[in-house]
Amino acid sequence: MKMFAGVAAGVLLSLTVATPAAQAHPLGNFTINRSSALVISMDRVTVLYTVDMAEIPTFQEKPRIDADGDGGLAGEELDGYAQGLGRSLIQEVTLTADGEMVPLTLGDCRASLRPGQGGLSTLRIEVTFSGELPSERTALAYEDRNFTDPERLGWKEVTARAVDGQGIESSSVPSTSPSDRLRRYPQDLLSSPFDVTTAHLIVAPAAAGGRGSSSASEGGGRPDALGGSFAALIERPLSPPFFFVAVLLALSFGALHALGPGHGKTVMAAYLVGAQGRVQDALLVGVAVSFMHTASVVALGLATLAASNLFAPEAVYPWLSLATGVVVLSLGGWLLASRTAPLLNAGLEWGHSHEHGHPHTHSHEHPGAYSYEHRAPHSTGPGHGDSTAHGHAHPPGPAHSVGRGHSHGPRGGGGAPVLSWRGLGAVALSGGLLPSPTALVVLLGAVALDRIAFGVVLVTAFSIGLAAALTAVGVLVLRARDFATGRLGHRAGVLLPVLSAAAIVAVGLWLTARAVLNLP
């Protein structure tokens, strides 16, 4: 037991210490970030062009770097790759002086690998372009059109500074890099990273200002410490005690991840209430979400491995988001229709009486169940003339009382429970269709380190932890529903399912609209 505690403490400490170094990219593991630093002298412009690829793009580039196919990336291979990429990059960079094209030539090119998350590497490429100015005073315009796929995420910046007696009279870009040329990303721009690919400036000898645009702000993306700690598990030396601790930590990371934004918690909770779910139904939903999330991570990982040259993995996310929104909207519409149709057909009346054409009445109370008291002996024919369709008949016989053996009108929220495999599948899609990028990094890192089985175990444990947290949320929601129904009586039992279904429709509309706006 002491050994286990020591291993657990050591793992947690090492993860805490090691995590920050692996968090370099403000928009996550899919990003390709680039910086153009213009250095302007009296007769020349030099462009220091930098590309910083996160873990997954670097993983996809490795087959192009590995010229001899031996699985290793030697210095000569990196230099050759940088030269080839530099020749490609310069084709998509333009510089004009007073409206005339300035021919650019390729200079030094170099590439280097750095440690990233999950045993993967990140890639930094630095190339130099330069061109001659026609005059000392001129209006310059610069544009970078590289990596312009709409789905390609990343930080994009341009800076300009003057040297050797040259000055800048006006500029649309700052003179210093807010990210230190992609070395240290700011801390407050995660939601709105730099997206600058052009520059317009006027240069002249000894210009007074020499300043860039004041629109640049300091700051950048906050690192995801939780994701970094989970990804770091795949790198540790494997032993039986560590394996056990790693699985427990993966479960914990999955649960904590589930409690963050997303993963269909609202949809799941509203579905369980709207469909008159039970605790075992919450468990089924959790299992379904776990299975779906694991499958989505493995599927995207396999696609990344098999077709890395054909698509960028992040390009899939907007379409998966759209599919999630459509599924949620469809689920909400179906649930809302199933909840409201019986109410519309039956008519919701609080306390009513039925005249049967014979000398007795039914008095009804609705505390959540229905009771009936027959005031006099009677005999009936084969049916009642109720407007609410009892669906039963009284045979001739003595006086009797009818307890809760039948119900009149909508049950609970209008109609029979609508829990079904179709509904469970829809909730599973809403909560697990979008794979966690960190889980994908772990899986690809496992492939790179030849620990595929261990990686699959960690991803599965992560998904189980995620599902356990969602199940706990579902159980709490069901308990709250039962409490509200007990306190408020039949009215809550009728209204809660309808309101829950309407909430799912609203969430579906919001998810779909957001996904459409983010489509490439």
C-alpha positions as CSV (number, residue, x, y, z in Angstrom):
1,M,0.0,0.0,0.0
2,K,2.9,2.4,0.8
3,M,4.5,1.5,-2.5
4,F,1.2,2.3,-4.3
5,A,0.9,5.6,-2.5
6,G,4.5,6.5,-3.3
7,V,4.0,5.7,-7.0
8,A,0.8,7.7,-7.1
9,A,2.3,10.7,-5.4
10,G,5.4,10.5,-7.7
11,V,3.3,10.4,-10.8
12,L,1.1,13.3,-9.8
13,L,4.2,15.4,-8.9
14,S,6.0,14.6,-12.1
15,L,2.9,15.4,-14.2
16,T,2.4,18.7,-12.4
17,V,6.0,19.7,-12.9
18,A,6.3,18.4,-16.5
19,T,3.0,19.7,-17.9
20,P,3.7,23.4,-18.5
21,A,6.6,22.7,-20.9
22,A,4.3,20.9,-23.2
23,Q,1.7,23.7,-23.6
24,A,3.0,25.9,-26.4
25,H,0.0,26.4,-28.7
26,P,-2.8,28.7,-27.8
27,L,-5.4,26.9,-30.0
28,G,-4.4,23.3,-29.2
29,N,-2.7,20.4,-30.7
30,F,-4.0,20.9,-34.3
31,T,-2.5,24.4,-34.9
32,I,-0.1,25.6,-37.5
33,N,1.2,29.0,-36.3
34,R,3.2,31.4,-38.4
35,S,5.0,34.7,-38.0
36,S,6.4,37.2,-40.6
37,A,9.0,39.6,-39.1
38,L,9.9,42.3,-41.7
39,V,13.3,44.0,-41.1
40,I,13.7,47.0,-43.3
41,S,17.0,48.8,-44.1
42,M,17.8,51.6,-46.5
43,D,17.9,49.3,-49.6
44,R,16.6,46.0,-48.5
45,V,13.7,44.1,-46.8
46,T,14.4,40.8,-45.0
47,V,11.5,38.6,-44.0
48,L,12.1,36.3,-41.1
49,Y,9.4,33.7,-41.6
50,T,8.6,31.2,-38.8
51,V,6.3,28.3,-38.8
52,D,5.4,26.5,-35.5
53,M,3.5,23.2,-36.0
54,A,1.7,21.6,-33.1
55,E,1.8,17.9,-32.3
56,I,-0.7,16.6,-34.8
57,P,0.4,18.5,-37.9
58,T,4.0,17.5,-37.0
59,F,2.9,13.9,-36.8
60,Q,1.4,14.2,-40.3
61,E,4.6,15.9,-41.6
62,K,7.0,13.1,-40.4
63,P,6.6,10.9,-43.5
64,R,7.7,13.9,-45.7
65,I,10.7,14.6,-43.4
66,D,11.9,11.0,-43.2
67,A,13.5,10.8,-46.6
68,D,15.2,7.5,-46.1
69,G,12.1,5.9,-44.4
70,D,14.0,4.5,-41.4
71,G,11.6,6.1,-38.9
72,G,14.2,8.5,-37.6
73,L,14.5,12.2,-38.3
74,A,18.1,13.1,-38.8
75,G,19.5,16.7,-39.0
76,E,20.1,16.4,-42.7
77,E,16.5,15.3,-43.3
78,L,15.2,18.2,-41.3
79,D,17.4,20.7,-43.2
80,G,16.3,19.2,-46.5
81,Y,12.7,19.4,-45.5
82,A,13.1,23.0,-44.5
83,Q,14.7,23.9,-47.8
84,G,11.8,22.3,-49.7
85,L,9.2,23.9,-47.5
86,G,10.9,27.3,-47.9
87,R,10.7,27.0,-51.7
88,S,7.0,26.3,-51.3
89,L,6.4,29.1,-48.8
90,I,8.1,31.8,-50.8
91,Q,5.6,31.2,-53.7
92,E,2.7,32.4,-51.5
93,V,4.4,35.5,-50.1
94,T,4.2,38.8,-52.0
95,L,5.9,42.2,-51.3
96,T,5.3,45.3,-53.3
97,A,7.0,48.7,-53.2
98,D,4.9,51.6,-54.5
99,G,2.7,49.1,-56.2
100,E,5.5,47.3,-57.9
101,M,6.4,43.7,-57.1
102,V,9.7,43.1,-55.2
103,P,11.3,39.8,-56.2
104,L,12.2,37.8,-53.2
105,T,15.0,35.3,-52.8
106,L,15.2,32.4,-50.4
107,G,18.0,32.5,-47.8
108,D,18.7,30.3,-44.8
109,C,16.3,27.5,-43.9
110,R,16.3,25.3,-40.8
111,A,13.9,23.1,-38.9
112,S,14.0,21.6,-35.4
113,L,11.9,19.3,-33.3
114,R,10.9,20.0,-29.8
115,P,9.1,17.8,-27.2
116,G,5.3,18.1,-27.2
117,Q,2.4,16.4,-25.5
118,G,1.9,12.7,-25.3
119,G,5.3,11.7,-26.5
120,L,4.8,13.6,-29.8
121,S,7.0,16.4,-31.1
122,T,6.4,19.9,-32.3
123,L,8.1,21.3,-35.3
124,R,9.7,24.8,-35.8
125,I,10.7,26.0,-39.2
126,E,12.7,29.2,-39.8
127,V,13.3,30.5,-43.3
128,T,14.5,33.9,-44.6
129,F,13.3,35.8,-47.7
130,S,14.8,39.1,-48.9
131,G,14.4,41.6,-51.6
132,E,15.9,45.0,-52.7
133,L,14.0,48.2,-52.3
134,P,13.8,50.6,-55.4
135,S,14.2,53.6,-53.2
136,E,14.8,54.6,-49.6
137,R,11.3,56.2,-49.2
138,T,8.6,53.9,-50.3
139,A,5.2,52.4,-49.5
140,L,5.4,48.7,-48.8
141,A,2.6,46.1,-48.9
142,Y,3.2,42.6,-47.6
143,E,0.9,39.5,-47.8
144,D,1.3,35.9,-46.6
145,R,-1.1,33.4,-48.2
146,N,0.4,30.2,-46.8
147,F,-1.8,27.7,-44.9
148,T,-4.9,29.5,-45.8
149,D,-7.3,26.5,-45.7
150,P,-10.4,27.8,-43.8
151,E,-10.3,24.9,-41.4
152,R,-6.6,25.4,-40.6
153,L,-6.4,26.9,-37.1
154,G,-3.4,28.8,-35.9
155,W,-1.8,32.0,-34.7
156,K,-0.9,34.5,-37.5
157,E,1.2,37.6,-37.0
158,V,3.2,40.2,-39.0
159,T,5.6,42.7,-37.5
160,A,7.8,45.4,-39.1
161,R,10.8,47.3,-37.8
162,A,13.4,49.5,-39.3
163,V,17.2,49.3,-38.9
164,D,20.4,51.0,-40.1
165,G,19.1,54.5,-40.2
166,Q,15.8,53.6,-41.9
167,G,12.6,54.6,-40.3
168,I,8.9,53.8,-40.4
169,E,6.5,56.7,-40.8
170,S,3.3,54.6,-40.5
171,S,2.5,51.0,-40.2
172,S,-0.5,48.7,-39.8
173,V,1.4,46.2,-37.7
174,P,3.5,46.4,-34.5
175,S,7.3,46.6,-34.4
176,T,7.7,43.8,-31.9
177,S,6.2,40.3,-31.9
178,P,3.6,39.7,-29.2
179,S,4.6,36.0,-29.1
180,D,8.4,36.4,-29.4
181,R,8.2,34.9,-32.9
182,L,6.0,32.0,-31.7
183,R,8.2,31.1,-28.7
184,R,6.0,32.4,-25.9
185,Y,2.3,32.9,-26.7
186,P,0.4,35.5,-24.8
187,Q,-1.9,34.5,-22.0
188,D,-5.1,36.3,-22.7
189,L,-5.9,35.8,-26.4
190,L,-7.0,32.2,-26.5
191,S,-10.5,33.1,-27.6
192,S,-9.3,35.6,-30.2
193,P,-5.8,34.8,-31.3
194,F,-3.9,37.0,-33.7
195,D,-5.0,36.6,-37.3
196,V,-2.8,39.1,-39.2
197,T,-1.4,38.1,-42.7
198,T,-0.9,41.5,-44.3
199,A,1.0,44.7,-43.6
200,H,1.0,48.2,-45.1
201,L,3.7,50.7,-44.2
202,I,5.5,53.8,-45.4
203,V,9.3,53.9,-44.8
204,A,11.7,56.8,-45.1
205,P,15.2,57.5,-43.8
206,A,15.2,58.6,-40.1
207,A,11.4,58.8,-39.8
208,A,10.3,60.1,-36.5
209,G,7.9,57.5,-35.3
210,G,9.4,54.1,-36.0
211,R,6.4,52.5,-34.3
212,G,4.0,49.8,-35.4
213,S,0.3,49.6,-34.9
214,S,-1.0,50.3,-31.5
215,S,-3.7,47.6,-32.0
216,A,-1.5,44.8,-30.9
217,S,-2.0,43.6,-27.3
218,E,0.1,41.6,-25.0
219,G,-1.2,38.2,-24.0
220,G,-2.2,34.7,-25.5
221,G,-3.6,31.2,-24.9
222,R,-3.8,29.7,-21.5
223,P,-2.3,26.3,-21.3
224,D,-4.6,23.3,-20.7
225,A,-2.9,21.8,-17.6
226,L,-5.5,19.1,-17.4
227,G,-5.0,18.0,-21.0
228,G,-1.2,18.2,-20.6
229,S,-1.2,16.0,-17.5
230,F,-3.3,13.3,-19.2
231,A,-1.2,13.4,-22.4
232,A,2.0,13.1,-20.2
233,L,0.9,9.6,-19.0
234,I,1.8,7.9,-22.3
235,E,5.4,9.0,-21.9
236,R,6.2,7.5,-18.5
237,P,8.1,4.3,-18.1
238,L,5.6,1.5,-17.8
239,S,5.4,-0.8,-14.8
240,P,2.5,-2.7,-13.1
241,P,2.1,-0.1,-10.3
242,F,2.3,2.8,-12.8
243,F,-0.2,1.1,-15.1
244,F,-2.8,0.9,-12.3
245,V,-2.2,4.5,-11.3
246,A,-2.3,5.7,-14.9
247,V,-5.7,4.1,-15.4
248,L,-7.0,5.7,-12.3
249,L,-5.7,9.1,-13.3
250,A,-7.1,8.7,-16.8
251,L,-10.5,8.0,-15.2
252,S,-10.2,11.1,-13.1
253,F,-9.1,13.3,-16.0
254,G,-12.0,12.0,-18.0
255,A,-14.5,12.9,-15.2
256,L,-13.0,16.4,-14.8
257,H,-13.0,16.9,-18.5
258,A,-16.7,16.0,-18.6
259,L,-17.5,18.6,-16.0
260,G,-16.2,21.3,-18.3
261,P,-18.1,22.9,-21.1
262,G,-19.7,20.6,-23.7
263,H,-20.3,16.9,-23.9
264,G,-24.0,17.1,-23.9
265,K,-24.7,17.5,-20.2
266,T,-27.7,19.8,-20.8
267,V,-29.0,17.5,-23.5
268,M,-28.6,14.4,-21.4
269,A,-30.3,15.9,-18.4
270,A,-33.2,17.3,-20.4
271,Y,-33.7,14.0,-22.2
272,L,-33.8,12.0,-19.0
273,V,-36.4,14.4,-17.6
274,G,-38.4,14.7,-20.8
275,A,-38.4,10.9,-21.4
276,Q,-39.3,10.1,-17.8
277,G,-36.0,8.4,-17.3
278,R,-34.9,6.3,-14.3
279,V,-31.5,5.8,-12.7
280,Q,-30.7,2.8,-14.8
281,D,-31.4,5.0,-17.9
282,A,-28.8,7.5,-16.7
283,L,-26.4,4.6,-16.5
284,L,-27.2,3.5,-20.0
285,V,-26.7,7.0,-21.3
286,G,-23.3,7.1,-19.6
287,V,-22.2,3.8,-21.2
288,A,-23.4,4.9,-24.6
289,V,-21.5,8.2,-24.4
290,S,-18.3,6.3,-23.3
291,F,-18.6,3.9,-26.2
292,M,-19.2,6.7,-28.7
293,H,-16.3,8.9,-27.4
294,T,-13.9,6.0,-27.5
295,A,-15.0,5.1,-31.0
296,S,-14.7,8.7,-32.3
297,V,-11.2,9.1,-30.9
298,V,-10.0,5.8,-32.4
299,A,-11.8,6.5,-35.8
300,L,-10.2,9.9,-36.1
301,G,-6.8,8.5,-35.0
302,L,-7.0,5.8,-37.7
303,A,-8.0,8.4,-40.3
304,T,-5.1,10.6,-39.3
305,L,-2.7,7.6,-39.7
306,A,-4.1,6.3,-42.9
307,A,-4.8,9.6,-44.8
308,S,-2.5,12.2,-43.3
309,N,-1.8,13.6,-46.7
310,L,-5.5,14.0,-47.7
311,F,-7.0,16.1,-44.9
312,A,-6.3,18.0,-41.7
313,P,-7.9,16.4,-38.7
314,E,-9.2,19.7,-37.4
315,A,-11.2,20.0,-40.7
316,V,-13.5,17.3,-39.4
317,Y,-14.5,19.1,-36.2
318,P,-16.8,21.7,-37.8
319,W,-18.7,19.0,-39.6
320,L,-18.9,16.8,-36.5
321,S,-20.2,19.9,-34.6
322,L,-22.9,20.4,-37.3
323,A,-23.9,16.7,-37.1
324,T,-24.1,17.0,-33.3
325,G,-26.4,20.0,-33.6
326,V,-28.7,18.4,-36.1
327,V,-28.9,15.2,-34.0
328,V,-29.8,17.3,-30.8
329,L,-32.3,19.4,-32.7
330,S,-34.0,16.2,-34.1
331,L,-34.0,14.6,-30.7
332,G,-35.6,17.7,-29.2
333,G,-38.2,18.0,-31.9
334,W,-39.2,14.3,-31.6
335,L,-39.3,14.5,-27.8
336,L,-41.3,17.7,-27.8
337,A,-43.9,16.2,-30.2
338,S,-44.2,13.0,-28.2
339,R,-44.8,15.1,-25.0
340,T,-47.2,17.6,-26.3
341,A,-49.3,15.5,-28.7
342,P,-51.2,13.6,-25.9
343,L,-51.8,16.9,-24.1
344,L,-53.3,18.4,-27.2
345,N,-55.4,15.3,-27.9
346,A,-56.6,14.7,-24.4
347,G,-56.9,18.3,-23.2
348,L,-55.4,19.0,-19.9
349,E,-58.1,19.7,-17.2
350,W,-57.3,20.1,-13.6
351,G,-60.2,18.5,-11.6
352,H,-63.0,17.4,-13.9
353,S,-66.1,15.1,-13.9
354,H,-67.5,12.7,-16.4
355,E,-71.2,12.1,-17.1
356,H,-71.9,8.6,-18.2
357,G,-75.6,8.7,-18.8
358,H,-76.2,6.8,-15.6
359,P,-76.7,8.0,-12.0
360,H,-73.1,8.3,-10.7
361,T,-70.2,10.6,-11.1
362,H,-66.4,10.2,-11.0
363,S,-64.6,12.7,-8.9
364,H,-60.8,13.0,-9.7
365,E,-57.9,14.3,-7.8
366,H,-54.5,14.6,-9.5
367,P,-51.7,14.4,-7.0
368,G,-49.5,12.5,-9.5
369,A,-51.8,9.4,-9.6
370,Y,-55.6,9.1,-10.2
371,S,-58.3,7.9,-7.9
372,Y,-61.9,7.4,-8.6
373,E,-64.9,7.1,-6.2
374,H,-68.3,5.7,-7.5
375,R,-71.0,7.2,-5.3
376,A,-73.8,4.7,-6.1
377,P,-74.4,1.2,-7.3
378,H,-74.7,1.1,-11.0
379,S,-74.5,-1.1,-14.0
380,T,-73.1,0.0,-17.3
381,G,-73.1,-1.0,-20.8
382,P,-70.0,-1.7,-22.7
383,G,-68.4,1.7,-22.6
384,H,-68.5,5.2,-21.2
385,G,-69.2,8.4,-23.0
386,D,-66.1,10.1,-21.5
387,S,-64.5,12.8,-23.6
388,T,-61.1,11.8,-22.2
389,A,-61.3,8.1,-23.4
390,H,-60.7,5.9,-20.3
391,G,-60.0,2.9,-22.4
392,H,-61.9,0.6,-20.0
393,A,-65.4,-0.7,-19.3
394,H,-67.4,-1.5,-16.2
395,P,-69.2,-4.8,-16.4
396,P,-72.6,-5.0,-14.5
397,G,-72.0,-5.7,-10.9
398,P,-72.2,-4.3,-7.4
399,A,-70.9,-1.1,-6.0
400,H,-67.2,-0.8,-6.3
401,S,-64.4,1.7,-6.0
402,V,-61.7,2.1,-8.5
403,G,-58.2,2.9,-7.1
404,R,-55.1,3.4,-9.3
405,G,-55.7,0.5,-11.7
406,H,-56.1,2.9,-14.6
407,S,-55.3,6.4,-15.6
408,H,-57.1,9.1,-17.4
409,G,-55.2,11.3,-19.9
410,P,-51.5,12.0,-20.0
411,R,-49.2,10.2,-17.7
412,G,-46.5,12.2,-16.0
413,G,-45.8,14.5,-18.8
414,G,-48.2,13.6,-21.5
415,G,-48.1,10.1,-22.9
416,A,-46.1,7.0,-22.3
417,P,-42.4,7.1,-21.6
418,V,-40.4,7.7,-24.8
419,L,-37.1,6.3,-23.7
420,S,-35.8,4.2,-26.7
421,W,-32.6,3.0,-28.2
422,R,-33.0,5.7,-30.8
423,G,-33.1,8.4,-28.2
424,L,-30.2,6.9,-26.3
425,G,-28.2,6.8,-29.5
426,A,-29.0,10.4,-30.2
427,V,-27.8,11.4,-26.7
428,A,-24.7,9.3,-27.1
429,L,-23.9,11.2,-30.3
430,S,-24.4,14.6,-28.7
431,G,-22.1,13.7,-25.9
432,G,-19.4,11.6,-27.6
433,L,-19.3,12.4,-31.3
434,L,-16.7,15.2,-30.9
435,P,-13.4,13.5,-29.8
436,S,-11.2,15.1,-27.2
437,P,-8.1,16.5,-29.0
438,T,-6.0,15.5,-25.9
439,A,-7.3,11.9,-26.2
440,L,-6.3,12.0,-29.9
441,V,-2.8,13.2,-29.0
442,V,-2.5,10.3,-26.5
443,L,-3.5,7.8,-29.1
444,L,-1.2,9.1,-31.7
445,G,1.6,9.4,-29.1
446,A,1.0,5.7,-28.3
447,V,1.5,4.9,-31.9
448,A,4.7,6.9,-32.1
449,L,6.1,5.3,-28.9
450,D,4.9,1.8,-30.0
451,R,2.5,1.7,-27.0
452,I,-0.7,1.2,-28.9
453,A,-2.4,-1.1,-26.4
454,F,-1.5,1.2,-23.5
455,G,-2.8,4.2,-25.4
456,V,-6.1,2.5,-26.2
457,V,-6.5,1.6,-22.5
458,L,-5.9,5.2,-21.4
459,V,-8.3,6.6,-24.0
460,T,-10.9,4.0,-22.9
461,A,-10.4,4.9,-19.2
462,F,-10.7,8.6,-20.1
463,S,-14.0,7.9,-21.8
464,I,-15.3,5.8,-18.9
465,G,-14.4,8.6,-16.5
466,L,-16.2,11.1,-18.8
467,A,-19.3,8.8,-18.8
468,A,-19.2,8.3,-15.1
469,A,-19.4,12.0,-14.5
470,L,-22.2,12.4,-17.0
471,T,-24.1,9.5,-15.3
472,A,-23.7,11.2,-11.9
473,V,-25.1,14.4,-13.4
474,G,-28.0,12.5,-14.8
475,V,-28.8,10.8,-11.5
476,L,-28.7,14.2,-9.7
477,V,-31.1,15.6,-12.3
478,L,-33.5,12.7,-11.8
479,R,-33.4,13.2,-8.1
480,A,-34.1,16.9,-8.5
481,R,-37.0,16.0,-10.9
482,D,-38.5,13.6,-8.4
483,F,-38.2,16.2,-5.6
484,A,-39.9,18.9,-7.7
485,T,-42.7,16.5,-8.7
486,G,-43.2,15.5,-5.1
487,R,-43.4,19.1,-4.0
488,L,-45.4,20.6,-6.9
489,G,-47.5,17.6,-7.6
490,H,-49.1,16.6,-10.9
491,R,-48.5,20.0,-12.5
492,A,-44.7,19.6,-12.4
493,G,-45.0,16.1,-13.7
494,V,-46.8,17.4,-16.7
495,L,-44.8,20.6,-17.4
496,L,-41.2,19.4,-16.7
497,P,-41.0,16.9,-19.6
498,V,-42.4,19.5,-22.0
499,L,-40.0,22.2,-20.8
500,S,-37.1,19.7,-21.0
501,A,-37.9,18.9,-24.6
502,A,-38.2,22.6,-25.4
503,A,-34.7,23.1,-23.8
504,I,-33.3,20.4,-26.1
505,V,-34.7,22.1,-29.1
506,A,-33.2,25.4,-28.0
507,V,-29.8,23.8,-27.5
508,G,-30.0,22.0,-30.9
509,L,-30.8,25.3,-32.6
510,W,-27.8,27.0,-30.9
511,L,-25.4,24.2,-31.7
512,T,-26.5,24.0,-35.3
513,A,-26.3,27.7,-35.9
514,R,-22.8,27.9,-34.3
515,A,-21.6,25.0,-36.4
516,V,-22.9,26.6,-39.6
517,L,-21.1,29.8,-38.8
518,N,-17.8,27.9,-38.3
519,L,-18.0,25.8,-41.4
520,P,-15.1,26.5,-43.9
